[in-house]
Amino acid sequence: MKSYFINILIASCLLLGSAQSLFANYMRVANVSYNQAAGTVTFDIAWNNSWRIDGLGAPNHWDAGWVFVKWRECGAPVTTGWTHGLLNTTLGSHSFSSLEPTLSDGSAVGIDPAPNNTGAMLRRNATGLFPAAGFTTVTLALTNFPAAGDYDIRVFGIEMVYVPQGPYVLGGTSESYALNRNSGPVVVTSEAPLNINFYTSSYNVTLGASYPKGYDAFYCMKYEISQGQYADFLNTLDATGQAALFPNNYNSYRHNINSGGTPPNMYFSDRPDRATNYLAWTDLLSYMDWACLRPMTELEYEKACRGDGPYVGGYAWGTTDIVETLTLGAPEDGTEVNLTPGANAHYISNNLLGGDGGTGPIRVGIFATSSTTSRVATGATYYGIMEMSGNVWDQCVGVSSDPVFLNYDGQWGNGYLDANANADVPNWPYANVTIGTAGYHRTARGGGFTSSANALRVADRPYFQGISTNSRTNVYGGRGVR
């Protein structure tokens, strides 16, 4: 089963009226077309292992596809950027078939109001489990689509998981530099200002009302950013952005993003399902802004892992049971599987057996199969988010006394980067700050393929300082929220 979760269908300058597709977990987009007179883009979309749960003794939650559109005029020079599509907020102007859009807090059916009408969060329109759902035709009405001209149009889809509003346990007791380690875990019951201990008993800070604490609902990417997904991101940047944001670590630690393609598809990966490593914090922020997502906070990471369950000094799947993956099926083409009995995480930096071998990240979602149905077996969080413990580190907005972090208020990206290919959303933590006990760089959570088992624990924070925001390290990746 493939698990490459961003999916692009191109109605290209060379293939007007037809399209080509890349596959996801198992999200596919096909048959992209556009109607300039109507200002609409139509496509077919499908993904596997989908669900919508309402009631049944569990919190209401579901997975969804965050879908957005970008285009550039055919024949435009490489210095020309891509335009991000804005959606009509009147639901009747669109057609969703067996899907429906929700607001980004999941509170109602709808499209986020302007200026955040930058995509559609599509979930199933009925409750149930959908292990292998077929294609659904979707038509999106755009408000800024040109009335004339020939365009290369790309439709993107990112699999997301809804994390509902509600209380959760934050912090730990024995994990490295755990939040509230000195006083013990606390229950977060609102988004009101929160006093939190973040290093030793001498270091406390109050997180303001606008700092996202995980109590309010949000959507989280189901998987870490894949290498195919990051290559597709690069392909919709201008030349300046591509030069600035290409990691250029081909074949190092299983990083397989190459720049040898043909414009406008200069970047590609022959292992598109594999988690992306070598992402600097600045790379991740640029991706989040481009995709109209945002970086998650440390608190949101713990909420997404634990849900409303009790404190357990263990891993994202809610226990202290962990088995390392050592052997992969071959070839690594998106269908590879874990062959280590009972394995539910990737860590400790051993050379992999089978497949391509070597040391580095593996396919996203690899532990979720038709025969692994429990949280422990799949390595899933309370809500079904994958690889929050292991594979690559998830970079998060840290807890710190430095205003660079305290001012973060969770605004979403708008689809565009600045002239230097940097994210430019107000109050995002871009800058390096002084390394020390009172001011930290962004933090990383959940461990990676070089980590000890302890570092994969939900509350563990061994690398909460000391990594430059523009440093590309082989174990760092990430995912976004909205």
Secondary structure as the mmCIF struct_conf table of DSSP 4:
data_model
#
loop_
_struct_conf.conf_type_id
_struct_conf.id
_struct_conf.beg_label_comp_id
_struct_conf.beg_label_asym_id
_struct_conf.beg_label_seq_id
_struct_conf.end_label_comp_id
_struct_conf.end_label_asym_id
_struct_conf.end_label_seq_id
STRN STRN1 ILE A 6 ALA A 11
BEND BEND1 CYS A 13 LEU A 15
TURN_TY1_P TURN_TY1_P1 LEU A 16 GLY A 17
STRN STRN2 GLN A 20 SER A 21
STRN STRN3 PHE A 23 PHE A 23
BEND BEND2 ASN A 25 TYR A 26
STRN STRN4 ARG A 28 ASN A 35
TURN_TY1_P TURN_TY1_P2 GLN A 36 GLY A 39
STRN STRN5 THR A 40 ALA A 46
STRN STRN6 ASN A 48 ILE A 53
BEND BEND3 GLY A 55 GLY A 55
TURN_TY1_P TURN_TY1_P3 LEU A 56 GLY A 57
BEND BEND4 ALA A 58 ALA A 58
STRN STRN7 HIS A 61 GLU A 73
TURN_TY1_P TURN_TY1_P4 CYS A 74 GLY A 75
TURN_TY1_P TURN_TY1_P5 VAL A 78 THR A 79
HELX_LH_PP_P HELX_LH_PP_P1 THR A 80 TRP A 82
STRN STRN8 THR A 83 HIS A 84
HELX_LH_PP_P HELX_LH_PP_P2 GLY A 85 GLY A 85
STRN STRN9 LEU A 87 LEU A 87
BEND BEND5 THR A 89 THR A 89
HELX_RH_3T_P HELX_RH_3T_P1 LEU A 91 SER A 93
BEND BEND6 HIS A 94 HIS A 94
STRN STRN10 SER A 95 SER A 95
TURN_TY1_P TURN_TY1_P6 SER A 97 SER A 98
STRN STRN11 LEU A 99 THR A 102
TURN_TY1_P TURN_TY1_P7 SER A 104 ASP A 105
BEND BEND7 GLY A 106 ALA A 108
STRN STRN12 VAL A 109 VAL A 109
BEND BEND8 GLY A 110 GLY A 110
HELX_LH_PP_P HELX_LH_PP_P3 ASP A 112 PRO A 113
TURN_TY1_P TURN_TY1_P8 ALA A 114 PRO A 115
BEND BEND9 ASN A 116 ASN A 116
BEND BEND10 THR A 118 THR A 118
STRN STRN13 ALA A 120 ARG A 124
BEND BEND11 ASN A 125 ALA A 126
STRN STRN14 GLY A 128 ALA A 132
STRN STRN15 THR A 136 ALA A 141
STRN STRN16 LEU A 142 LEU A 142
BEND BEND12 THR A 143 ASN A 144
BEND BEND13 ALA A 147 GLY A 149
STRN STRN17 TYR A 151 VAL A 163
BEND BEND14 GLN A 165 GLN A 165
STRN STRN18 TYR A 168 LEU A 170
BEND BEND15 THR A 173 GLU A 175
TURN_TY1_P TURN_TY1_P9 SER A 176 TYR A 177
TURN_TY1_P TURN_TY1_P10 LEU A 179 SER A 183
STRN STRN19 VAL A 186 VAL A 188
BEND BEND16 SER A 190 ALA A 192
STRN STRN20 LEU A 194 ASN A 197
BEND BEND17 TYR A 199 THR A 200
TURN_TY1_P TURN_TY1_P11 SER A 201 SER A 202
STRN STRN21 ASN A 204 LEU A 207
HELX_LH_PP_P HELX_LH_PP_P4 GLY A 208 GLY A 208
TURN_TY1_P TURN_TY1_P12 ALA A 209 SER A 210
BEND BEND18 TYR A 211 TYR A 211
BEND BEND19 GLY A 214 GLY A 214
BEND BEND20 ASP A 216 ASP A 216
STRN STRN22 PHE A 218 MET A 221
BEND BEND21 LYS A 222 TYR A 223
HELX_LH_PP_P HELX_LH_PP_P5 GLU A 224 ILE A 225
STRN STRN23 SER A 226 SER A 226
HELX_RH_AL_P HELX_RH_AL_P1 GLN A 227 LEU A 234
TURN_TY1_P TURN_TY1_P13 ASN A 235 THR A 236
BEND BEND22 LEU A 237 LEU A 237
HELX_RH_AL_P HELX_RH_AL_P2 ALA A 239 LEU A 245
TURN_TY1_P TURN_TY1_P14 TYR A 250 ASN A 251
STRN STRN24 SER A 252 SER A 252
TURN_TY1_P TURN_TY1_P15 TYR A 253 ARG A 254
STRN STRN25 HIS A 255 HIS A 255
STRN STRN26 ILE A 257 ASN A 258
BEND BEND23 GLY A 261 GLY A 261
STRN STRN27 THR A 262 THR A 262
TURN_TY1_P TURN_TY1_P16 PRO A 263 PRO A 264
STRN STRN28 ASN A 265 ASN A 265
STRN STRN29 PHE A 268 SER A 269
BEND BEND24 ASP A 270 ARG A 271
TURN_TY1_P TURN_TY1_P17 PRO A 272 ASP A 273
STRN STRN30 ARG A 274 ALA A 275
HELX_LH_PP_P HELX_LH_PP_P6 THR A 276 THR A 276
HELX_RH_AL_P HELX_RH_AL_P3 TRP A 281 TRP A 290
TURN_TY1_P TURN_TY1_P18 ALA A 291 CYS A 292
STRN STRN31 ARG A 294 PRO A 295
HELX_LH_PP_P HELX_LH_PP_P7 MET A 296 MET A 296
STRN STRN32 THR A 297 THR A 297
HELX_RH_AL_P HELX_RH_AL_P4 GLU A 298 ARG A 306
TURN_TY1_P TURN_TY1_P19 GLY A 307 ASP A 308
HELX_LH_PP_P HELX_LH_PP_P8 GLY A 309 TYR A 311
BEND BEND25 GLY A 313 GLY A 314
TURN_TY1_P TURN_TY1_P20 ALA A 316 TRP A 317
BEND BEND26 GLY A 318 THR A 320
STRN STRN33 GLU A 324 GLU A 324
STRN STRN34 THR A 327 LEU A 328
BEND BEND27 ALA A 330 ALA A 330
BEND BEND28 ASP A 333 GLY A 334
STRN STRN35 ASN A 338 ASN A 338
BEND BEND29 THR A 340 THR A 340
TURN_TY1_P TURN_TY1_P21 PRO A 341 GLY A 342
STRN STRN36 ALA A 345 ALA A 345
TURN_TY1_P TURN_TY1_P22 ILE A 348 SER A 349
HELX_LH_PP_P HELX_LH_PP_P9 ASN A 350 ASN A 351
STRN STRN37 LEU A 352 LEU A 353
BEND BEND30 GLY A 354 GLY A 354
TURN_TY1_P TURN_TY1_P23 GLY A 355 ASP A 356
STRN STRN38 GLY A 358 GLY A 358
BEND BEND31 THR A 359 GLY A 360
STRN STRN39 ARG A 363 ARG A 363
TURN_TY1_P TURN_TY1_P24 VAL A 364 PHE A 367
TURN_TY1_P TURN_TY1_P25 SER A 370 SER A 371
BEND BEND32 SER A 374 SER A 374
HELX_RH_AL_P HELX_RH_AL_P5 ARG A 375 THR A 378
TURN_TY1_P TURN_TY1_P26 GLY A 379 GLY A 379
STRN STRN40 ALA A 380 ALA A 380
TURN_TY1_P TURN_TY1_P27 TYR A 382 TYR A 383
STRN STRN41 MET A 386 MET A 386
BEND BEND33 MET A 388 VAL A 392
STRN STRN42 TRP A 393 CYS A 396
STRN STRN43 VAL A 397 VAL A 397
HELX_LH_PP_P HELX_LH_PP_P10 GLY A 398 VAL A 399
BEND BEND34 SER A 401 ASP A 402
HELX_RH_AL_P HELX_RH_AL_P6 PRO A 403 LEU A 406
TURN_TY1_P TURN_TY1_P28 ASN A 407 ASN A 407
HELX_LH_PP_P HELX_LH_PP_P11 GLN A 411 GLY A 413
BEND BEND35 GLY A 415 GLY A 415
TURN_TY1_P TURN_TY1_P29 ALA A 419 ASN A 420
BEND BEND36 ALA A 421 ALA A 421
TURN_TY1_P TURN_TY1_P30 PRO A 426 ASN A 427
BEND BEND37 ALA A 431 ALA A 431
BEND BEND38 GLY A 436 GLY A 439
STRN STRN44 THR A 443 ARG A 445
BEND BEND39 GLY A 446 GLY A 446
TURN_TY1_P TURN_TY1_P31 PHE A 449 THR A 450
HELX_RH_3T_P HELX_RH_3T_P2 ALA A 453 LEU A 456
BEND BEND40 ARG A 457 ARG A 457
TURN_TY1_P TURN_TY1_P32 VAL A 458 ALA A 459
TURN_TY1_P TURN_TY1_P33 PRO A 462 TYR A 463
BEND BEND41 PHE A 464 GLN A 465
TURN_TY1_P TURN_TY1_P34 THR A 469 ASN A 470
TURN_TY1_P TURN_TY1_P35 ASN A 474 VAL A 475
STRN STRN45 TYR A 476 GLY A 477
STRN STRN46 GLY A 480 VAL A 481
#
